[in-house]
Amino acid sequence: MSNAKLEVLTPQNSQLIFIDQQPQMAFGVQSIDRQVLKNNVVGLAKAAKVFGVPTTITSVETLGFSGHTYPELLSVFPEQPILERTSMNSWDDQKVRDALAAAGRRKIVVSGLWTEVCNTTFALSAMLDGGYEIYMVEDASGGTSKAAHDYAMQRLIQAGVVPVTWQQVLLEWQRDWARKETYDAVISIVKEHSGAYGMGVDYAYTMVHGAPERVTHGPTLDPVPATHVPATPFRPA
């Protein structure tokens, strides 16, 4: 029996959409640390850039209240148009539908704010009206409370959405470390955005394999024991 969701994500069968990764939307996020959220969003963006995955960026009411899309995200795609909307549901905007259709991939990886509103309505509409498969990046999305995020994810899963994490997507696209054309770039993303895993890679490269440190810094000065100086007794005035 054929089941498209059994296919692993590849750079050739998937596309990515960022929905409303804007400061005012992030201010309301309570389901995940907001700095962690931004780290994961940018890591996911860099992954898409490395693998040439078609990427759509949408925004809502930028000048009205939401503010400009994260500069760290836009810097990954400096030539990418930003698709402005009024509707909370990105599917309601024809520009968004056209961009997704132009990419020609049925699997859409989604990272957005908020999970319970913009992500949910887009996902349900794209599945119902467009026949797309949706892969929701749980840790590159956020809701106004943990309950709002969690119950939205449950609703989406019940509707057939596939939950994923940003690093899972990165490594699923890479798939095989023998693919040397993207190996170094993926490792670079891991070092910068993958927390303890990235620290471990840095440690292994430098301490085990003797690779140079990845940044240039000043000299490391040898320890110099301080000369003991007796404390001066306190004498009240």
N, CA, C and O of each residue as an XYZ file, in Angstrom:
948
protein
N       0.840     -1.189      0.000
C       0.000      0.000      0.000
C       0.877      1.242      0.000
O       1.830      1.331      0.774
N       0.564      2.189     -0.855
C       1.350      3.412     -0.959
C       0.947      4.391      0.137
O      -0.240      4.618      0.372
N       1.936      4.963      0.799
C       1.694      5.964      1.844
C       2.795      7.006      1.741
O       3.939      6.758      2.120
N       2.435      8.185      1.221
C       3.445      9.218      0.971
C       4.150      9.656      2.251
O       5.286     10.127      2.196
N       3.488      9.508      3.411
C       4.096      9.940      4.664
C       5.192      8.985      5.140
O       5.927      9.295      6.077
N       5.295      7.836      4.498
C       6.397      6.932      4.804
C       7.676      7.334      4.078
O       8.750      6.812      4.377
N       7.568      8.251      3.137
C       8.757      8.751      2.439
C       9.512      9.705      3.360
O       8.909     10.589      3.968
N      10.816      9.531      3.463
C      11.600     10.476      4.251
C      11.663     11.802      3.512
O      11.520     11.854      2.291
N      11.877     12.866      4.260
C      12.039     14.179      3.652
C      13.369     14.239      2.908
O      14.394     13.800      3.429
N      13.355     14.770      1.717
C      14.567     14.994      0.941
C      14.551     16.428      0.414
O      13.495     17.061      0.384
N      15.691     16.939      0.004
C      15.701     18.276     -0.598
C      14.905     18.346     -1.891
O      14.545     19.433     -2.342
N      14.630     17.206     -2.483
C      13.923     17.173     -3.767
C      12.407     17.038     -3.611
O      11.665     17.375     -4.534
N      11.932     16.547     -2.450
C      10.490     16.320     -2.331
C       9.793     17.273     -1.374
O       8.594     17.132     -1.133
N      10.521     18.245     -0.820
C       9.924     19.106      0.192
C      10.219     20.575     -0.068
O      11.171     20.929     -0.763
N       9.383     21.408      0.505
C       9.587     22.850      0.523
C       9.296     23.348      1.932
O       8.781     22.606      2.768
N       9.629     24.607      2.187
C       9.558     25.158      3.540
C       8.813     26.484      3.516
O       8.978     27.283      2.594
N       7.985     26.712      4.545
C       7.344     28.008      4.699
C       7.551     28.510      6.123
O       7.363     27.771      7.089
N       7.940     29.774      6.236
C       8.014     30.468      7.523
C       6.806     31.396      7.602
O       6.598     32.231      6.722
N       6.019     31.245      8.654
C       4.804     32.022      8.827
C       4.962     32.969     10.009
O       5.048     32.536     11.158
N       5.000     34.253      9.718
C       4.901     35.307     10.740
C       5.954     35.203     11.842
O       5.640     35.334     13.025
N       7.191     34.968     11.451
C       8.288     34.987     12.421
C       8.670     36.458     12.633
O       9.668     36.951     12.107
N       7.837     37.127     13.420
C       7.918     38.571     13.629
C       7.911     38.870     15.127
O       7.382     38.082     15.910
N       8.493     40.000     15.532
C       8.676     40.244     16.969
C       7.388     40.313     17.775
O       7.321     39.738     18.861
N       6.357     41.005     17.274
C       5.134     41.107     18.059
C       4.484     39.742     18.253
O       3.877     39.484     19.292
N       4.609     38.868     17.256
C       4.088     37.521     17.409
C       4.918     36.740     18.436
O       4.384     35.976     19.240
N       6.233     36.953     18.387
C       7.107     36.258     19.338
C       6.882     36.740     20.771
O       7.046     35.970     21.718
N       6.505     38.021     20.932
C       6.263     38.529     22.288
C       5.194     37.705     23.005
O       5.244     37.545     24.225
N       4.231     37.185     22.250
C       3.150     36.425     22.859
C       3.452     34.964     23.092
O       2.640     34.258     23.689
N       4.599     34.491     22.638
C       4.934     33.066     22.759
C       5.322     32.724     24.196
O       6.186     33.367     24.792
N       4.668     31.706     24.733
C       4.958     31.240     26.088
C       5.267     29.740     26.133
O       5.553     29.206     27.205
N       5.215     29.064     25.003
C       5.380     27.608     24.989
C       6.831     27.178     24.875
O       7.148     26.015     25.122
N       7.717     28.093     24.506
C       9.130     27.784     24.307
C       9.916     29.054     24.590
O       9.426     30.156     24.345
N      11.124     28.910     25.100
C      11.985     30.069     25.289
C      12.169     30.783     23.952
O      12.498     30.141     22.954
N      11.967     32.078     23.914
C      11.933     32.788     22.640
C      13.294     32.876     21.966
O      13.365     32.927     20.738
N      14.366     32.896     22.731
C      15.686     32.877     22.121
C      15.973     31.511     21.513
O      16.576     31.418     20.444
N      15.541     30.446     22.195
C      15.661     29.097     21.635
C      14.843     28.997     20.355
O      15.292     28.421     19.365
N      13.639     29.561     20.383
C      12.787     29.564     19.196
C      13.502     30.209     18.012
O      13.549     29.637     16.923
N      14.055     31.395     18.227
C      14.735     32.084     17.128
C      15.941     31.287     16.651
O      16.182     31.197     15.448
N      16.699     30.710     17.573
C      17.838     29.870     17.203
C      17.397     28.743     16.280
O      18.044     28.469     15.269
N      16.291     28.090     16.634
C      15.818     26.951     15.853
C      15.314     27.387     14.484
O      15.531     26.701     13.485
N      14.641     28.531     14.444
C      14.142     29.061     13.171
C      15.299     29.358     12.224
O      15.259     28.991     11.050
N      16.316     30.014     12.734
C      17.455     30.381     11.888
C      18.238     29.145     11.477
O      18.701     29.066     10.339
N      18.397     28.176     12.376
C      19.054     26.924     12.011
C      18.317     26.209     10.892
O      18.936     25.683      9.967
N      16.987     26.191     10.979
C      16.167     25.566      9.936
C      16.318     26.311      8.618
O      16.408     25.695      7.556
N      16.344     27.633      8.688
C      16.515     28.440      7.471
C      17.856     28.147      6.805
O      17.928     27.987      5.587
N      18.906     28.077      7.598
C      20.226     27.780      7.043
C      20.261     26.400      6.405
O      20.915     26.194      5.382
N      19.552     25.454      7.018
C      19.484     24.110      6.443
C      18.837     24.151      5.071
O      19.342     23.547      4.125
N      17.714     24.867      4.956
C      17.036     24.977      3.662
C      17.937     25.630      2.623
O      17.925     25.243      1.455
N      18.716     26.615      3.045
C      19.624     27.289      2.114
C      20.705     26.327      1.619
O      21.017     26.293      0.428
N      21.265     25.557      2.530
C      22.322     24.608      2.162
C      21.820     23.592      1.133
O      22.526     23.260      0.181
N      20.602     23.108      1.335
C      20.085     22.037      0.483
C      19.260     22.555     -0.693
O      18.712     21.764     -1.461
N      19.169     23.866     -0.835
C      18.425     24.427     -1.960
C      16.944     24.118     -1.918
O      16.310     23.958     -2.961
N      16.387     24.031     -0.719
C      14.965     23.740     -0.562
C      14.166     25.023     -0.797
O      14.446     26.037     -0.157
N      13.186     25.006     -1.688
C      12.381     26.210     -1.933
C      11.739     26.711     -0.643
O      11.157     25.933      0.113
N      11.850     28.009     -0.398
C      11.405     28.574      0.872
C      10.505     29.781      0.633
O      10.816     30.654     -0.177
N       9.392     29.815      1.346
C       8.450     30.928      1.307
C       8.451     31.604      2.670
O       8.433     30.935      3.704
N       8.474     32.933      2.668
C       8.413     33.704      3.914
C       7.176     34.581      3.869
O       7.019     35.394      2.958
N       6.292     34.421      4.853
C       5.091     35.246      4.916
C       5.123     36.116      6.171
O       5.776     35.784      7.161
N       4.407     37.229      6.105
C       4.281     38.128      7.250
C       2.858     38.659      7.289
O       2.140     38.644      6.289
N       2.470     39.127      8.467
C       1.109     39.650      8.630
C       1.164     40.997      9.338
O       1.815     41.151     10.371
N       0.467     41.967      8.759
C       0.327     43.290      9.391
C       1.660     43.806      9.933
O       1.765     44.199     11.095
N       2.667     43.796      9.072
C       4.010     44.196      9.506
C       4.019     45.593     10.101
O       4.530     45.794     11.202
N       3.468     46.548      9.394
C       3.486     47.938      9.859
C       2.349     48.224     10.821
O       2.400     49.200     11.570
N       1.309     47.373     10.808
C       0.178     47.589     11.705
C       0.509     47.268     13.148
O       0.229     48.063     14.045
N       1.117     46.080     13.383
C       1.448     45.722     14.763
C       2.506     44.644     14.906
O       3.088     44.511     15.982
N       2.782     43.858     13.850
C       3.629     42.669     14.039
C       5.124     42.957     13.981
O       5.915     42.209     14.554
N       5.524     44.027     13.299
C       6.938     44.326     13.159
C       7.588     43.508     12.061
O       6.971     42.610     11.487
N       8.830     43.827     11.778
C       9.534     43.207     10.659
C      10.032     41.802     11.012
O      10.422     41.530     12.148
N      10.009     40.927     10.020
C      10.516     39.556     10.167
C      11.936     39.592     10.724
O      12.716     40.490     10.406
N      12.264     38.600     11.565
C      13.595     38.559     12.191
C      14.697     38.857     11.167
O      14.747     38.208     10.122
N      15.567     39.811     11.440
C      16.664     40.067     10.504
C      17.587     38.869     10.341
O      18.174     38.678      9.276
N      17.721     38.056     11.392
C      18.583     36.870     11.294
C      18.032     35.865     10.286
O      18.793     35.158      9.626
N      16.702     35.805     10.170
C      16.074     34.935      9.181
C      16.216     35.523      7.781
O      16.562     34.817      6.834
N      15.950     36.809      7.661
C      16.026     37.443      6.342
C      17.447     37.432      5.791
O      17.639     37.378      4.577
N      18.447     37.482      6.672
C      19.834     37.502      6.193
C      20.232     36.187      5.532
O      21.179     36.144      4.746
N      19.508     35.112      5.851
C      19.790     33.824      5.208
C      19.297     33.842      3.760
O      19.874     33.192      2.889
N      18.227     34.591      3.520
C      17.625     34.674      2.181
C      17.513     36.147      1.768
O      16.405     36.678      1.692
N      18.640     36.810      1.501
C      18.608     38.264      1.271
C      17.804     38.684      0.049
O      17.365     39.832     -0.025
N      17.601     37.790     -0.908
C      16.850     38.144     -2.119
C      15.400     37.657     -2.073
O      14.644     37.871     -3.021
N      15.015     37.012     -0.988
C      13.698     36.383     -0.917
C      12.589     37.418     -0.727
O      12.695     38.254      0.170
N      11.533     37.392     -1.537
C      10.403     38.290     -1.283
C       9.675     37.888     -0.009
O       9.625     36.707      0.335
N       9.117     38.859      0.686
C       8.320     38.620      1.886
C       6.863     38.811      1.499
O       6.478     39.881      1.028
N       6.058     37.786      1.693
C       4.668     37.807      1.240
C       3.781     38.333      2.365
O       3.432     37.597      3.288
N       3.422     39.603      2.278
C       2.609     40.267      3.303
C       1.141     39.887      3.146
O       0.640     39.726      2.033
N       0.461     39.747      4.288
C      -0.944     39.362      4.282
C      -1.731     40.203      5.279
O      -1.170     40.944      6.085
N      -3.058     40.059      5.193
C      -3.938     40.569      6.241
C      -4.576     39.418      7.003
O      -4.836     39.537      8.200
N      -4.831     38.308      6.325
C      -5.481     37.168      6.961
C      -4.524     36.422      7.880
O      -3.335     36.297      7.589
N      -5.055     35.932      8.983
C      -4.249     35.082      9.862
C      -3.914     33.750      9.205
O      -2.964     33.080      9.609
N      -4.673     33.369      8.216
C      -4.464     32.118      7.489
C      -3.718     32.416      6.195
O      -4.271     33.037      5.287
N      -2.471     31.979      6.107
C      -1.659     32.262      4.915
C      -2.284     31.708      3.642
O      -2.063     32.239      2.553
N      -3.060     30.644      3.779
C      -3.690     30.039      2.604
C      -4.667     30.997      1.932
O      -4.972     30.831      0.751
N      -5.158     31.985      2.654
C      -6.113     32.943      2.103
C      -5.471     33.922      1.133
O      -6.178     34.642      0.427
N      -4.149     33.962      1.086
C      -3.454     34.908      0.207
C      -2.998     34.191     -1.060
O      -2.311     33.171     -0.992
N      -3.384     34.730     -2.216
C      -3.074     34.067     -3.483
C      -1.581     33.999     -3.743
O      -1.107     33.033     -4.341
N      -0.825     35.005     -3.306
C       0.632     34.990     -3.495
C       1.245     33.758     -2.846
O       2.150     33.137     -3.403
N       0.747     33.413     -1.670
C       1.273     32.257     -0.946
C       0.950     30.974     -1.698
O       1.817     30.119     -1.879
N      -0.297     30.841     -2.137
C      -0.672     29.648     -2.904
C       0.185     29.517     -4.165
O       0.630     28.423     -4.512
N       0.410     30.638     -4.843
C       1.197     30.602     -6.078
C       2.640     30.198     -5.800
O       3.227     29.431     -6.563
N       3.218     30.712     -4.708
C       4.609     30.377     -4.371
C       4.747     28.892     -4.059
O       5.711     28.255     -4.485
N       3.795     28.341     -3.322
C       3.842     26.916     -2.987
C       3.673     26.057     -4.237
O       4.358     25.047     -4.401
N       2.762     26.461     -5.113
C       2.550     25.703     -6.345
C       3.776     25.763     -7.241
O       4.132     24.771     -7.877
N       4.424     26.924     -7.295
C       5.601     27.094     -8.153
C       6.746     26.199     -7.705
O       7.545     25.753     -8.529
N       6.832     25.934     -6.405
C       7.903     25.070     -5.894
C       7.727     23.632     -6.368
O       8.709     22.911     -6.548
N       6.495     23.217     -6.568
C       6.234     21.898     -7.133
C       6.503     20.729     -6.215
O       6.715     19.613     -6.688
N       6.500     20.959     -4.901
C       6.709     19.863     -3.946
C       5.469     19.720     -3.074
O       4.923     20.723     -2.614
N       5.016     18.496     -2.839
C       3.784     18.266     -2.093
C       3.996     18.254     -0.587
O       3.034     18.387      0.169
N       5.224     18.100     -0.142
C       5.516     18.079      1.288
C       5.937     19.485      1.720
O       6.945     20.006      1.243
N       5.164     20.101      2.624
C       5.470     21.443      3.104
C       5.913     21.361      4.560
O       5.161     20.909      5.423
N       7.132     21.800      4.823
C       7.652     21.916      6.183
C       7.265     23.308      6.684
O       7.527     24.305      6.012
N       6.643     23.375      7.863
C       6.071     24.630      8.370
C       6.735     25.034      9.681
O       6.875     24.228     10.601
N       7.138     26.298      9.746
C       7.622     26.917     10.979
C       6.906     28.242     11.121
O       7.021     29.102     10.248
N       6.160     28.426     12.216
C       5.390     29.657     12.293
C       4.912     30.010     13.685
O       5.062     29.256     14.647
N       4.326     31.204     13.741
C       3.725     31.742     14.962
C       2.313     32.245     14.635
O       2.149     32.942     13.635
N       1.327     31.934     15.404
C       1.346     31.049     16.544
C       0.874     29.677     16.108
O       0.165     29.553     15.109
N       1.259     28.641     16.849
C       0.884     27.280     16.490
C      -0.626     27.117     16.401
O      -1.140     26.494     15.471
N      -1.332     27.682     17.378
C      -2.766     27.431     17.496
C      -3.607     28.256     16.524
O      -4.804     28.005     16.380
N      -3.003     29.231     15.860
C      -3.782     30.081     14.956
C      -3.235     29.978     13.528
O      -3.778     29.246     12.700
N      -2.172     30.704     13.253
C      -1.667     30.801     11.878
C      -1.170     29.460     11.348
O      -1.409     29.126     10.187
N      -0.486     28.695     12.182
C      -0.005     27.385     11.730
C      -1.159     26.421     11.487
O      -1.200     25.732     10.468
N      -2.094     26.379     12.432
C      -3.192     25.418     12.339
C      -4.095     25.711     11.148
O      -4.411     24.808     10.373
N      -4.510     26.953     10.996
C      -5.429     27.270      9.899
C      -4.768     27.050      8.543
O      -5.406     26.551      7.616
N      -3.485     27.422      8.423
C      -2.784     27.187      7.159
C      -2.694     25.698      6.868
O      -2.998     25.257      5.759
N      -2.279     24.932      7.853
C      -2.078     23.502      7.639
C      -3.371     22.814      7.219
O      -3.388     22.057      6.249
N      -4.451     23.077      7.947
C      -5.718     22.433      7.629
C      -6.204     22.833      6.238
O      -6.698     21.992      5.486
N      -6.066     24.107      5.896
C      -6.530     24.582      4.594
C      -5.680     24.026      3.459
O      -6.209     23.622      2.423
N      -4.362     24.004      3.652
C      -3.469     23.508      2.600
C      -3.686     22.022      2.350
O      -3.567     21.553      1.218
N      -4.005     21.284      3.407
C      -4.292     19.862      3.250
C      -5.642     19.654      2.567
O      -5.764     18.837      1.654
N      -6.654     20.398      3.017
C      -8.009     20.206      2.499
C      -8.155     20.721      1.073
O      -8.672     20.026      0.199
N      -7.696     21.942      0.851
C      -7.923     22.590     -0.441
C      -6.807     22.338     -1.453
O      -7.044     22.327     -2.661
N      -5.583     22.136     -0.946
C      -4.450     21.998     -1.850
C      -3.893     20.602     -1.982
O      -3.088     20.338     -2.875
N      -4.312     19.689     -1.097
C      -3.808     18.325     -1.157
C      -2.362     18.177     -0.746
O      -1.710     17.204     -1.123
N      -1.839     19.133      0.030
C      -0.446     19.070      0.467
C      -0.299     18.186      1.702
O      -1.259     17.979      2.445
N       0.903     17.669      1.914
C       1.282     17.031      3.169
C       1.988     18.088      4.014
O       2.816     18.844      3.507
N       1.659     18.135      5.297
C       2.225     19.150      6.177
C       3.106     18.496      7.233
O       2.705     17.533      7.887
N       4.309     19.034      7.386
C       5.271     18.607      8.403
C       5.514     19.810      9.311
O       6.201     20.757      8.926
N       4.947     19.768     10.519
C       4.994     20.915     11.424
C       6.233     20.841     12.306
O       6.423     19.874     13.043
N       7.071     21.863     12.227
C       8.316     21.892     13.008
C       7.983     22.395     14.408
O       7.872     23.599     14.642
N       7.827     21.463     15.322
C       7.308     21.761     16.656
C       8.186     22.755     17.413
O       7.668     23.649     18.081
N       9.499     22.612     17.318
C      10.381     23.473     18.100
C      10.875     24.700     17.318
O      11.765     25.411     17.784
N      10.302     24.948     16.139
C      10.525     26.205     15.430
C       9.189     26.917     15.237
O       9.014     27.727     14.326
N       8.257     26.587     16.126
C       6.947     27.211     16.183
C       6.638     27.466     17.652
O       7.267     26.881     18.534
N       5.667     28.339     17.916
C       5.346     28.631     19.303
C       3.923     29.103     19.457
O       3.343     29.703     18.552
N       3.357     28.815     20.654
C       2.004     29.228     20.969
C       1.962     30.158     22.159
O       2.975     30.382     22.821
N       0.778     30.704     22.430
C       0.625     31.692     23.496
C       0.651     31.079     24.883
O       0.719     31.805     25.876
N       0.599     29.763     24.972
C       0.808     29.037     26.218
C       1.230     27.625     25.836
O       1.077     27.211     24.686
N       1.753     26.900     26.792
C       2.127     25.514     26.487
C       0.891     24.714     26.104
O       0.938     23.889     25.191
N      -0.224     24.958     26.807
C      -1.453     24.237     26.482
C      -1.928     24.584     25.078
O      -2.337     23.698     24.326
N      -1.879     25.874     24.713
C      -2.321     26.279     23.381
C      -1.491     25.597     22.304
O      -2.031     25.116     21.308
N      -0.181     25.555     22.504
C       0.713     24.910     21.543
C       0.475     23.402     21.497
O       0.339     22.819     20.422
N       0.425     22.779     22.674
C       0.306     21.321     22.726
C      -1.013     20.843     22.133
O      -1.039     19.877     21.371
N      -2.119     21.522     22.481
C      -3.408     21.079     21.960
C      -3.537     21.365     20.475
O      -4.201     20.620     19.754
N      -2.904     22.445     20.007
C      -2.878     22.680     18.563
C      -2.113     21.577     17.849
O      -2.543     21.106     16.796
N      -0.977     21.159     18.416
C      -0.219     20.075     17.812
C      -1.040     18.787     17.806
O      -1.004     18.037     16.831
N      -1.778     18.525     18.887
C      -2.620     17.329     18.919
C      -3.698     17.389     17.842
O      -3.950     16.403     17.150
N      -4.326     18.545     17.705
C      -5.351     18.699     16.670
C      -4.757     18.459     15.285
O      -5.358     17.781     14.452
N      -3.581     19.018     15.048
C      -2.933     18.860     13.751
C      -2.568     17.403     13.480
O      -2.773     16.898     12.376
N      -2.030     16.738     14.486
C      -1.657     15.330     14.321
C      -2.892     14.487     14.015
O      -2.855     13.605     13.157
N      -3.984     14.764     14.724
C      -5.223     14.029     14.467
C      -5.712     14.253     13.031
O      -6.347     13.380     12.440
N      -5.409     15.430     12.483
C      -5.831     15.742     11.118
C      -4.876     15.179     10.071
O      -5.163     15.244      8.876
N      -3.745     14.627     10.505
C      -2.808     14.015      9.563
C      -1.504     14.754      9.365
O      -0.689     14.362      8.530
N      -1.292     15.828     10.128
C      -0.020     16.550     10.058
C       1.068     15.718     10.733
O       0.813     15.043     11.731
N       2.282     15.771     10.185
C       3.415     15.033     10.739
C       4.257     15.976     11.600
O       4.769     16.970     11.085
N       4.417     15.690     12.902
C       5.249     16.541     13.746
C       6.728     16.213     13.569
O       7.110     15.044     13.517
N       7.555     17.252     13.478
C       8.997     17.074     13.345
C       9.692     18.151     14.180
O       9.044     19.064     14.691
N      11.006     18.036     14.314
C      11.814     19.074     14.944
C      12.809     19.599     13.908
O      13.064     18.945     12.898
N      13.364     20.772     14.163
C      14.200     21.407     13.143
C      15.447     20.590     12.852
O      15.845     20.456     11.695
N      16.071     20.040     13.897
C      17.292     19.271     13.676
C      16.988     17.951     12.964
O      17.797     17.465     12.174
N      15.830     17.385     13.246
C      15.387     16.194     12.531
C      15.301     16.481     11.036
O      15.750     15.680     10.217
N      14.723     17.624     10.688
C      14.606     17.996      9.274
C      15.991     18.163      8.641
O      16.246     17.657      7.548
N      16.873     18.871      9.332
C      18.241     19.071      8.846
C      18.914     17.736      8.537
O      19.477     17.557      7.457
N      18.856     16.802      9.482
C      19.573     15.538      9.318
C      18.849     14.597      8.365
O      19.477     13.739      7.745
N      17.541     14.750      8.244
C      16.811     13.941      7.266
C      17.180     14.388      5.851
O      17.319     13.561      4.949
N      17.336     15.692      5.664
C      17.786     16.196      4.358
C      19.197     15.724      4.050
O      19.494     15.389      2.903
N      20.079     15.689      5.056
C      21.456     15.236      4.837
C      21.492     13.728      4.593
O      22.097     13.264      3.627
N      20.852     12.980      5.459
C      20.642     11.527      5.373
C      21.917     10.703      5.482
O      21.960      9.748      6.258
N      22.937     11.037      4.739
C      24.139     10.203      4.670
C      25.355     11.122      4.786
O      25.512     12.064      4.009
N      26.222     10.830      5.779
C      27.415     11.666      5.958
C      28.396     11.514      4.809
O      29.348     12.287      4.707
N      28.182     10.528      3.937
C      29.029     10.391      2.755
C      28.729     11.461      1.709
O      29.486     11.618      0.751
N      27.651     12.186      1.880
C      27.308     13.264      0.953
C      28.157     14.491      1.301
O      27.713     15.397      2.005
N      29.367     14.489      0.795
C      30.362     15.476      1.190
C      30.057     16.878      0.671
O      30.592     17.856      1.192
N      29.198     16.991     -0.357
C      28.926     18.318     -0.907
C      28.179     19.210      0.087
O      28.225     20.436     -0.025
N      27.491     18.601      1.058
C      26.799     19.389      2.075
C      27.318     19.116      3.488
O      26.849     19.729      4.447
N      28.269     18.213      3.621
C      28.752     17.785      4.936
C      29.249     18.966      5.774
O      28.788     19.166      6.898
N      30.181     19.741      5.236
C      30.774     20.821      6.021
C      29.744     21.867      6.415
O      29.780     22.383      7.532
N      28.835     22.183      5.516
C      27.817     23.193      5.815
C      26.870     22.713      6.903
O      26.473     23.492      7.769
N      26.506     21.441      6.865
C      25.628     20.887      7.893
C      26.332     20.895      9.250
O      25.740     21.268     10.263
N      27.577     20.487      9.260
C      28.340     20.507     10.512
C      28.447     21.924     11.058
O      28.383     22.128     12.271
N      28.609     22.895     10.184
C      28.675     24.294     10.618
C      27.367     24.717     11.277
O      27.388     25.400     12.302
N      26.230     24.325     10.708
C      24.934     24.639     11.306
C      24.807     23.963     12.668
O      24.331     24.573     13.625
N      25.227     22.719     12.752
C      25.170     21.986     14.014
C      25.982     22.700     15.085
O      25.513     22.869     16.211
N      27.186     23.117     14.746
C      28.038     23.798     15.727
C      27.396     25.080     16.236
O      27.505     25.402     17.419
N      26.735     25.805     15.364
C      26.184     27.110     15.726
C      24.817     27.024     16.392
O      24.480     27.883     17.207
N      24.026     26.012     16.068
C      22.625     26.031     16.477
C      22.153     24.806     17.246
O      21.017     24.794     17.719
N      22.981     23.772     17.390
C      22.489     22.517     17.963
C      22.871     22.305     19.421
O      22.932     21.165     19.883
N      23.129     23.378     20.147
C      23.333     23.268     21.583
C      24.444     22.313     21.970
O      25.563     22.403     21.466
N      24.113     21.377     22.891
C      25.108     20.447     23.411
C      25.689     19.564     22.314
O      26.870     19.220     22.352
N      24.862     19.197     21.336
C      25.365     18.391     20.212
C      26.441     19.162     19.472
O      27.489     18.608     19.137
N      26.188     20.442     19.214
C      27.180     21.270     18.540
C      28.443     21.450     19.359
O      29.549     21.442     18.819
N      28.275     21.613     20.673
C      29.452     21.721     21.544
C      30.274     20.438     21.484
O      31.504     20.474     21.474
N      29.576     19.303     21.445
C      30.273     18.029     21.370
C      31.045     17.869     20.076
O      32.141     17.310     20.062
N      30.464     18.368     18.974
C      31.172     18.308     17.697
C      32.433     19.163     17.751
O      33.500     18.736     17.309
N      32.308     20.375     18.295
C      33.490     21.233     18.458
C      34.553     20.540     19.291
O      35.735     20.562     18.950
N      34.122     19.923     20.390
C      35.071     19.246     21.278
C      35.766     18.097     20.547
O      36.986     17.952     20.626
N      34.995     17.294     19.844
C      35.584     16.145     19.143
C      36.569     16.594     18.073
O      37.644     16.014     17.919
N      36.187     17.640     17.333
C      37.069     18.113     16.265
C      38.395     18.618     16.812
O      39.455     18.304     16.270
N      38.337     19.407     17.894
C      39.559     20.053     18.387
C      40.348     19.174     19.347
O      41.573     19.100     19.244
N      39.676     18.511     20.272
C      40.362     17.767     21.325
C      40.703     16.344     20.929
O      41.702     15.796     21.397
N      39.892     15.733     20.073
C      40.136     14.348     19.670
C      40.897     14.290     18.351
O      41.875     13.556     18.216
N      40.435     15.074     17.382
C      41.027     15.000     16.046
C      42.075     16.081     15.779
O      42.695     16.092     14.715
N      42.277     16.987     16.735
C      43.340     17.972     16.602
C      43.076     19.063     15.586
O      44.013     19.714     15.122
N      41.826     19.275     15.233
C      41.490     20.344     14.285
C      41.670     21.699     14.957
O      41.556     21.799     16.179
N      41.949     22.742     14.181
C      42.064     24.071     14.783
C      40.713     24.567     15.276
O      39.666     24.152     14.779
N      40.749     25.450     16.249
C      39.498     26.077     16.690
C      38.877     26.844     15.531
O      39.584     27.294     14.630
N      37.544     26.996     15.554
C      36.869     27.600     14.402
C      36.786     29.115     14.482
O      36.199     29.750     13.607
N      37.368     29.701     15.523
C      37.451     31.162     15.604
C      38.881     31.561     15.921
O      39.634     30.799     16.529
N      39.243     32.758     15.505
C      40.545     33.330     15.854
C      40.382     34.156     17.120
O      39.460     34.964     17.232
N      41.280     33.946     18.069
C      41.179     34.697     19.322
C      42.567     35.059     19.810
O      43.572     34.646     19.230
N      42.610     35.823     20.866
C      43.883     36.243     21.440
C      44.627     35.094     22.091
O      44.102     33.985     22.190
N      45.860     35.358     22.541
C      46.668     34.286     23.138
C      46.074     33.794     24.447
O      45.414     34.545     25.165
N      46.319     32.517     24.751
C      45.942     31.953     26.045
C      47.139     32.069     26.972
O      48.190     31.487     26.704
N      46.993     32.801     28.043
C      48.104     33.065     28.948
C      48.192     31.980     30.020
O      47.178     31.567     30.584
N      49.413     31.525     30.293
C      49.625     30.490     31.294
C      49.219     30.989     32.680
O      49.249     32.190     32.948
N      48.834     30.047     33.568
C      48.471     30.440     34.935
C      49.649     31.079     35.669
O      50.796     30.666     35.497
N      49.364     32.063     36.465
C      50.372     32.707     37.317
C      49.791     32.793     38.720
O      48.866     33.571     38.955
N      50.326     31.992     39.678
C      49.796     32.063     41.043
C      49.967     33.464     41.626
O      51.023     34.079     41.484
N      48.943     33.949     42.268
C      48.996     35.287     42.856
C      49.837     35.262     44.124
O      49.843     34.272     44.856
N      50.556     36.373     44.383
C      51.339     36.515     45.607
C      50.389     36.765     46.767
O      49.483     37.595     46.691
N      50.626     36.008     47.862
C      49.750     36.156     49.016
C      50.051     37.476     49.719
O      51.199     37.764     50.058
N      49.021     38.260     49.931
C      49.150     39.520     50.644
C      48.244     39.435     51.861
O      47.038     39.224     51.729
N      48.828     39.601     53.059
C      47.981     39.541     54.272
C      46.879     40.596     54.229
O      47.093     41.722     53.781
N      45.725     40.216     54.693
C      44.609     41.162     54.719
C      44.889     42.276     55.726
O      45.454     42.029     56.791
N      44.505     43.461     55.396
C      44.658     44.616     56.314
C      43.542     44.572     57.340
O      42.368     44.519     56.974
N      43.888     44.594     58.618
C      42.848     44.565     59.657
C      41.915     45.748     59.528
O      42.341     46.856     59.200
N      40.620     45.510     59.791
C      39.643     46.602     59.754
C      39.765     47.418     61.021
O      39.717     46.880     62.127
N      39.920     48.703     60.857
C      40.024     49.594     62.014
C      38.938     50.655     61.890
O      38.991     51.503     61.000
N      37.945     50.605     62.792
C      36.877     51.607     62.714
C      37.420     52.997     62.934
O      38.374     53.191     63.687
N      36.815     53.959     62.279
C      37.264     55.350     62.421
C      36.975     55.869     63.806
O      37.283     57.021     64.110
